[in-house]
Amino acid sequence: MKGNSVKNSWSFIPDTTADISLTYPESPAARSHWITGQRGQKNTLDPSRPYTWLIEKERNDDSCLVDWLTIFLTNKECPWRCLMCDLWQNTLDETVPAGAIAEQIDFALGQAERECGDLAKLRHVKLYNAGSFFDVKAIPKAEDAAIAKRLAKFDRVIVECHPALIGDRCLQFRDRLSGQLEVALGLETVHPEALQKLNKGVTLDQFRAAAALVTQNGIALRSFVLLQPPFIAPEAAVEWANRSVNFSQDCGAKVTVLIPTRTGNGAMDRLAAAGQFMEPTLGQLEDTMDYSVGQSRGRVFADLWDLERFSRCKACFPQRFNRLAKQNDTQQVPPRVTCTSCR
């Protein structure tokens, strides 16, 4: 990729036909205040129950499709106020009571066993938590031993965390587990201006340092990359996503998850109404996946949730969805779908 090919496209140029009265705040504190001010109500949650769970397939290190149990833990909201985040909708305002996280895991394991019939078939688990696993206000450190005990049967355990919270607790949790620990970090984008304005409170150097601590201590790394976050021109979105995937892999990520940025959290809707954000297209996701998977440097997965919203053609969407799903599963680049309706 040519380093200077989009140097004049770092700032998104608003649509002059839209309401552009919005001035996005410059300071982190003002941004956090503005972002939370755009929100609606949180969902009502039970601290003794995960807010959802599911079983999904994912290609593993050995190039096999395996079942993963994914548990979405209920916990206190993340202390950062990221512009694009909608996970706050399923969080609490207070730290969970003692023992609540273990109870949530027990509940999910019981539900999964009833669905699968044999829990022994599940050897991989993701603990996703709408925040940071190593945030003591979200997942109290005193719970780590009980959590690890419940995960003793799993060969691989994934937790997600903000890069700033990667430290001794992460290493101690690794030591408690019987299986391999994998940590998922949000990289989002390597676009310098956009990353700063996302209000994530992390720099690329800080991400690189957190990734090094993880990988140098025998912990697997995955990262999340956004396709077309705010403040990146649409015509430059694919190239910046490609650069971000490259950076993720340079930092040692064996898995990079590509997420199309979307409205729906209040703040993103406000930016969209002001002409300062537009959702990516399905074609942009295909372009980025074709490039990233084609590099064969590590597994790259497209987030397929609610994917139809990014498609402009109902005729070819099912085939294009299936192609991306196959790409996730095989890590190969199938021929593109040709559509006579949308060309």
C-alpha angles and dihedrals in degrees: 000000000000111000096212099042095102102024091122094050101066095111121059112237108221122233103258091209091063132076101277096173090114115106110192111222119255103209123069092235093051091046092052090051092048094046094051089045090063094056132109126208125310120240117259109252138186111231090213094058134059109243089236143338136196144176116236138167124242134172110251136204091280093055091251127130107239135177117256126196107216116195119191103207123212112231146135117303120269114264091230120080104212115191096228099040121118096168092096087079089075100044138097129238093226137046113270119257119264111285095015097115093051089048090052091052091047090052093050092046090051092049092047092050091053091050097043098035090217119051090190088077090067110080100157129063136181120203104200115177116175088249139027122320093211094049103113091211091055101038109015112228089230088069096060097091093050091046092050091048091056091049096049093110095055122097093205132025124190124197127174127223145164110262091239091064098055108115144096095337090058091054092046091051089050089056092052094056126088092208137046118297119220122188123204117209128188109237093164098176142345091217099119099214096040094048091053093048093049085075092226093138096228136106128209089252090054091049091049091051093050091047090051092052090051099046096039090057099055096263120131118237132215127171140198121231125189123224110219104351117183120288094036117104112244092236089057097042098095094049093050091047089051091050090049092052089049091051091048090054092044086058091055103263111157090189128038120184116207114211124189107227113239145180123247106097099084099247094062091048090053091052091047092051088052092052093248097113138033128180118251122253128245088246091059090053090050091049093051094045092049091052097043098043090043091060090064092208097126141332114297119191128192116221102237098185113130088350096158091074088071095052122094095191125059092191097066101026097095092053093045091048090051091048092055091045089052090048090054091050100043103027088223130118110244121197114282119258115256114213123191090199101056100012 
